[in-house]
């Protein structure tokens, strides 16, 4: 199997964030299962919050501009 380097700048912005923080394989797996779903983004993330359990506290922090509101996870069909 050939190794390749992913140019994350070519990905849609919403997907790029997940790939940069989670890595390609984990991001594709998580987004495949959750694409299009709405999640509440907490003001103060904890590892026990549903969004953080599924994606990570690091992603929640990156989405802090959505804190206190809902965020729809990106769909992979744009790749």
VENGI-V814015 format. One record per residue. RES is the residue in one small letter. SS is DSSP state (@ for helix, = for strand, . for the rest). NEAR is the number of other C-alpha atoms within 10 Angstrom. Layout:
((RES:SS:NEAR) (RES:SS:NEAR))
This chain:
((x:.:3) (x:.:3) (x:.:5) (x:.:6) (x:.:5) (x:.:10) (x:.:8) (x:@:14) (x:@:10) (x:@:9) (x:.:15) (x:.:14) (x:@:11) (x:@:14) (x:@:20) (x:@:19) (x:@:18) (x:@:23) (x:@:18) (x:@:13) (x:@:15) (x:@:17) (x:.:12) (x:@:15) (x:@:9) (x:@:14) (x:@:20) (x:@:18) (x:@:11) (x:@:15) (x:@:20) (x:@:15) (x:@:12) (x:@:17) (x:.:16) (x:.:14) (x:.:13) (x:=:14) (x:=:15) (x:=:16) (x:=:24) (x:.:20) (x:.:14) (x:.:12) (x:.:19) (x:.:14) (x:.:12) (x:.:11) (x:.:15) (x:@:15) (x:@:20) (x:@:19) (x:@:11) (x:@:14) (x:.:19) (x:.:19) (x:@:18) (x:@:14) (x:@:18) (x:@:21) (x:@:17) (x:@:13) (x:.:15) (x:@:16) (x:@:11) (x:@:15) (x:.:17) (x:.:12) (x:=:13) (x:=:13) (x:=:16) (x:=:14) (x:.:18) (x:.:20) (x:.:18) (x:@:16) (x:@:7) (x:@:8) (x:.:8))
